[in-house]
Amino acid sequence: MRHAPAYGLLAAGLGLAACAPIPVEQAERQCYAQFAPKPPITGEAGMGVTNSGFSSKMKVEMNIGASVQGDPSAAYDSCVYRKSGRMPTRPLYSY
């Protein structure tokens, strides 16, 4: 039981290390994945009848939009700052 205080200090140190800032490049990658523009959802459907009868075709493209309200670039900047403690070295739209 002589090692119990040492284990407690080790656990406290690891807990504080989890709160430490991460490198700005890693924060940029994580925040870009979160705030990057999403591609539109597309689809196509068709329906028909044989012998040149009734035929119909439909093409759909939906843009769900950004996952954040307001300016995605500002949200990206604040995300990088929260994670790394530094402002991003590259803007959101430079990727």
C-alpha positions as CSV (number, residue, x, y, z in Angstrom):
1,M,0.0,0.0,0.0
2,R,3.0,2.3,-0.1
3,H,2.4,3.0,-3.8
4,A,-1.1,4.3,-3.4
5,P,-0.1,8.0,-3.3
6,A,2.1,7.6,-6.3
7,Y,-0.8,6.0,-8.3
8,G,-3.0,8.9,-7.3
9,L,-0.4,11.5,-8.5
10,L,0.0,9.6,-11.8
11,A,-3.8,9.5,-12.3
12,A,-4.0,13.3,-11.6
13,G,-1.2,14.0,-14.0
14,L,-2.8,12.0,-16.8
15,G,-6.1,13.8,-16.1
16,L,-4.4,17.2,-16.5
17,A,-2.5,16.1,-19.6
18,A,-5.9,15.3,-21.3
19,C,-6.8,19.0,-20.9
20,A,-3.5,20.3,-22.4
21,P,-3.6,22.1,-25.7
22,I,-2.9,20.1,-28.8
23,P,-0.7,21.2,-31.7
24,V,-2.4,23.7,-34.0
25,E,-2.0,21.5,-37.1
26,Q,-3.9,18.7,-35.3
27,A,-6.6,21.1,-34.1
28,E,-7.0,22.4,-37.7
29,R,-7.5,18.9,-39.0
30,Q,-10.1,18.0,-36.3
31,C,-12.0,21.3,-36.7
32,Y,-11.9,21.2,-40.5
33,A,-13.6,17.7,-40.4
34,Q,-16.3,19.3,-38.2
35,F,-17.0,22.5,-40.1
36,A,-16.0,21.7,-43.7
37,P,-18.6,22.3,-46.4
38,K,-20.7,19.2,-47.0
39,P,-21.3,17.9,-50.5
40,P,-24.9,18.0,-51.7
41,I,-27.0,14.9,-51.6
42,T,-28.0,13.8,-55.1
43,G,-30.2,11.1,-56.5
44,E,-32.0,10.0,-59.6
45,A,-35.1,7.9,-60.1
46,G,-37.0,6.7,-63.1
47,M,-40.3,4.9,-63.9
48,G,-41.7,3.6,-67.1
49,V,-44.0,1.4,-69.1
50,T,-43.0,-0.8,-72.0
51,N,-43.8,-0.2,-75.7
52,S,-43.2,3.5,-75.6
53,G,-45.8,4.1,-73.0
54,F,-45.7,6.3,-69.9
55,S,-42.3,7.3,-68.8
56,S,-41.1,9.6,-66.0
57,K,-37.7,10.6,-64.7
58,M,-36.7,12.7,-61.7
59,K,-33.4,14.1,-60.6
60,V,-33.0,15.4,-57.0
61,E,-30.1,17.5,-55.6
62,M,-30.5,18.7,-52.0
63,N,-28.0,20.9,-50.2
64,I,-28.5,20.4,-46.5
65,G,-26.1,23.3,-45.8
66,A,-23.6,23.9,-43.0
67,S,-23.9,22.1,-39.7
68,V,-23.4,25.4,-37.8
69,Q,-25.4,28.5,-37.6
70,G,-23.7,31.7,-38.6
71,D,-20.3,31.9,-40.2
72,P,-18.6,28.5,-40.5
73,S,-15.2,30.2,-40.8
74,A,-15.6,31.9,-37.5
75,A,-16.7,28.7,-35.9
76,Y,-13.6,26.9,-37.3
77,D,-11.4,29.7,-35.9
78,S,-12.8,29.5,-32.5
79,C,-12.7,25.7,-32.5
80,V,-9.0,25.7,-33.4
81,Y,-8.3,28.3,-30.7
82,R,-10.2,26.3,-28.0
83,K,-8.3,23.1,-28.9
84,S,-4.8,24.5,-29.4
85,G,-4.7,27.9,-27.7
86,R,-3.5,29.5,-31.0
87,M,-5.3,30.9,-34.0
88,P,-5.3,28.8,-37.1
89,T,-2.4,29.0,-39.5
90,R,-4.7,28.3,-42.5
91,P,-8.3,29.6,-43.0
92,L,-11.1,27.2,-43.4
93,Y,-11.6,27.6,-47.1
94,S,-7.9,27.1,-48.0
95,Y,-8.1,23.3,-47.8
